[in-house]
Amino acid sequence: MDDALSTARVLVEIQEEERRAIARELHDRLGQSLAVLKLLLGEAMNSPLDRTRYTLGEAQSLVNEMMSLARELSLELRPKMLDDLGLLPALLYLFESFTARTHVAVKFEHYGLHKKFPPETGLAAYRIVKAELENVAAFAGVAEARVLAWSDRRVLSVRIEDRGYGFDPGVIPADRLCGINGMRGRALVAGGGLTILSAPGQGTVVTAELPLALKPKKEPGD
């Protein structure tokens, strides 16, 4: 029971942190865009015709950006592609959008991913890869990351590597701690584990191993 409560508590903490991140995005990026859009439309209403066309063109571009942001936030809440098409297409789309946004290329190698994974396992793998890529973009100072994903009948594994600044895993920087705790929590909830290998100036390797079937717990006396 204690283990179940602990796992549930970790999951709630992860979900709350994800909600806070989405709320910040809504407030900062989407809220700011809506304010600018309101100004543009107000300007268009009081401008000569030639100026109005230019202003409406800017407003249309801003609307397109807001639509793209809405799609990103929808993926943050729940990657629908993961449910509909599976882990591999969802990862491919993630890498494409990540590179377009951050200009960090992703070299991807995989095998054993052309199959349906348990929902909680596929979601954990997706979230862990996404979280560590965000860390790479924010902290590693590199133009490329490498992602490996593979599975057999028992385990789904993902590994995210970079050759960036690195850090001491024994003294995790405060700005990375939340993301790392989130990844560890995701792996724990899925019944697996997470390892981090890093050193200053030598890059970082994050590996998650997620069982495809949870092992039943032994009863006392077994």
ZAGUMAR-54101 format. One line per field, with one value per residue (C-alpha): residue number from 0; residue in one letter; x, y, z. Coordinates in steps of 0.25 Angstrom, whole numbers. Example, Ala and Ser with C-alpha at 12.3 -4.5 7.8 and 13.67 -1.06 7.14 Angstrom:
kolfi = 0, 1
timi = a, s
east = 49, 55
north = -18, -4
up = 31, 29
end
This chain:
kolfi = 0, 1, 2, 3, 4, 5, 6, 7, 8, 9, 10, 11, 12, 13, 14, 15, 16, 17, 18, 19, 20, 21, 22, 23, 24, 25, 26, 27, 28, 29, 30, 31, 32, 33, 34, 35, 36, 37, 38, 39, 40, 41, 42, 43, 44, 45, 46, 47, 48, 49, 50, 51, 52, 53, 54, 55, 56, 57, 58, 59, 60, 61, 62, 63, 64, 65, 66, 67, 68, 69, 70, 71, 72, 73, 74, 75, 76, 77, 78, 79, 80, 81, 82, 83, 84, 85, 86, 87, 88, 89, 90, 91, 92, 93, 94, 95, 96, 97, 98, 99, 100, 101, 102, 103, 104, 105, 106, 107, 108, 109, 110, 111, 112, 113, 114, 115, 116, 117, 118, 119, 120, 121, 122, 123, 124, 125, 126, 127, 128, 129, 130, 131, 132, 133, 134, 135, 136, 137, 138, 139, 140, 141, 142, 143, 144, 145, 146, 147, 148, 149, 150, 151, 152, 153, 154, 155, 156, 157, 158, 159, 160, 161, 162, 163, 164, 165, 166, 167, 168, 169, 170, 171, 172, 173, 174, 175, 176, 177, 178, 179, 180, 181, 182, 183, 184, 185, 186, 187, 188, 189, 190, 191, 192, 193, 194, 195, 196, 197, 198, 199, 200, 201, 202, 203, 204, 205, 206, 207, 208, 209, 210, 211, 212, 213, 214, 215, 216, 217, 218, 219, 220, 221
timi = m, d, d, a, l, s, t, a, r, v, l, v, e, i, q, e, e, e, r, r, a, i, a, r, e, l, h, d, r, l, g, q, s, l, a, v, l, k, l, l, l, g, e, a, m, n, s, p, l, d, r, t, r, y, t, l, g, e, a, q, s, l, v, n, e, m, m, s, l, a, r, e, l, s, l, e, l, r, p, k, m, l, d, d, l, g, l, l, p, a, l, l, y, l, f, e, s, f, t, a, r, t, h, v, a, v, k, f, e, h, y, g, l, h, k, k, f, p, p, e, t, g, l, a, a, y, r, i, v, k, a, e, l, e, n, v, a, a, f, a, g, v, a, e, a, r, v, l, a, w, s, d, r, r, v, l, s, v, r, i, e, d, r, g, y, g, f, d, p, g, v, i, p, a, d, r, l, c, g, i, n, g, m, r, g, r, a, l, v, a, g, g, g, l, t, i, l, s, a, p, g, q, g, t, v, v, t, a, e, l, p, l, a, l, k, p, k, k, e, p, g, d
east = 0, 11, 18, 5, 3, 17, 15, 2, 8, 20, 10, 1, 14, 18, 4, 4, 18, 13, 0, 9, 18, 5, -1, 12, 12, -3, 0, 13, 13, -2, -6, 4, 0, -14, -11, -3, -14, -24, -15, -13, -28, -31, -20, -26, -40, -34, -24, -25, -28, -14, -9, -20, -16, -2, -7, -17, -5, 2, -10, -11, 3, 1, -12, -3, 7, -4, -10, 4, 5, -9, -4, 8, 1, -9, 3, 7, -6, -7, 0, -12, -3, 3, -11, -15, -2, 8, 21, 30, 21, 19, 34, 37, 27, 33, 47, 43, 35, 47, 57, 49, 47, 61, 70, 76, 76, 72, 80, 70, 73, 62, 58, 46, 37, 28, 18, 7, 13, 4, -1, 6, 19, 19, 15, 26, 36, 31, 31, 45, 50, 43, 48, 62, 62, 57, 69, 79, 73, 74, 87, 96, 100, 100, 95, 91, 86, 85, 73, 73, 60, 59, 50, 50, 38, 41, 47, 45, 58, 61, 74, 77, 91, 98, 113, 110, 114, 110, 109, 112, 100, 104, 101, 89, 88, 75, 70, 71, 66, 51, 52, 61, 51, 40, 47, 51, 36, 31, 40, 36, 21, 23, 30, 44, 57, 65, 80, 88, 103, 109, 122, 126, 130, 127, 113, 101, 94, 80, 75, 61, 57, 42, 37, 26, 19, 19, 24, 14, 19, 23, 14, 20, 25, 27
north = 0, 10, 7, 10, 23, 27, 24, 32, 44, 44, 44, 55, 64, 61, 65, 77, 82, 79, 88, 99, 99, 99, 111, 119, 116, 121, 133, 137, 134, 132, 144, 153, 149, 152, 166, 169, 163, 173, 184, 181, 179, 193, 199, 193, 199, 213, 212, 216, 204, 201, 202, 193, 182, 182, 181, 170, 162, 164, 159, 147, 143, 145, 136, 125, 126, 125, 112, 106, 109, 103, 90, 90, 92, 81, 71, 75, 71, 58, 55, 50, 44, 35, 29, 28, 24, 19, 23, 24, 34, 42, 43, 46, 58, 62, 63, 70, 81, 81, 84, 95, 102, 101, 98, 86, 74, 60, 48, 37, 22, 11, -3, -11, 1, -4, -9, -4, -2, -1, 13, 17, 11, 19, 32, 31, 28, 40, 50, 46, 48, 61, 66, 62, 69, 82, 80, 79, 91, 99, 95, 86, 97, 87, 87, 72, 62, 47, 38, 23, 15, 0, -11, -26, -34, -29, -15, -2, 6, 20, 28, 42, 47, 60, 65, 78, 84, 73, 74, 67, 57, 57, 72, 74, 89, 95, 99, 84, 78, 79, 73, 62, 58, 58, 48, 40, 40, 36, 24, 20, 21, 12, 2, 5, 13, 25, 26, 39, 39, 53, 60, 75, 77, 62, 63, 55, 42, 39, 25, 20, 5, 3, -11, -15, -23, -20, -31, -35, -32, -44, -46, -47, -62, -65
up = 0, 4, -10, -17, -9, -12, -27, -27, -20, -30, -42, -36, -34, -48, -54, -45, -50, -65, -62, -56, -69, -78, -70, -71, -86, -87, -79, -85, -100, -103, -94, -100, -114, -112, -106, -119, -128, -121, -123, -138, -140, -133, -142, -155, -151, -151, -163, -178, -187, -191, -177, -173, -182, -176, -162, -165, -171, -158, -151, -159, -157, -142, -143, -150, -138, -128, -135, -135, -120, -118, -124, -116, -103, -107, -109, -95, -89, -97, -110, -118, -129, -118, -115, -130, -137, -127, -121, -133, -141, -129, -126, -141, -140, -127, -133, -145, -137, -127, -137, -144, -131, -125, -137, -129, -139, -134, -139, -137, -137, -133, -134, -129, -129, -140, -130, -119, -106, -93, -92, -79, -84, -97, -91, -81, -92, -100, -88, -83, -97, -99, -85, -87, -101, -94, -85, -96, -103, -90, -84, -93, -103, -115, -129, -129, -119, -121, -117, -117, -115, -115, -109, -108, -102, -88, -88, -95, -94, -98, -98, -100, -102, -104, -104, -98, -85, -75, -60, -47, -45, -30, -30, -40, -43, -38, -52, -56, -44, -46, -60, -55, -44, -54, -63, -51, -46, -60, -61, -46, -49, -62, -53, -58, -55, -60, -60, -63, -67, -68, -65, -67, -81, -85, -89, -83, -85, -80, -81, -77, -76, -76, -74, -84, -73, -58, -49, -39, -25, -16, -4, 10, 12, -3
end
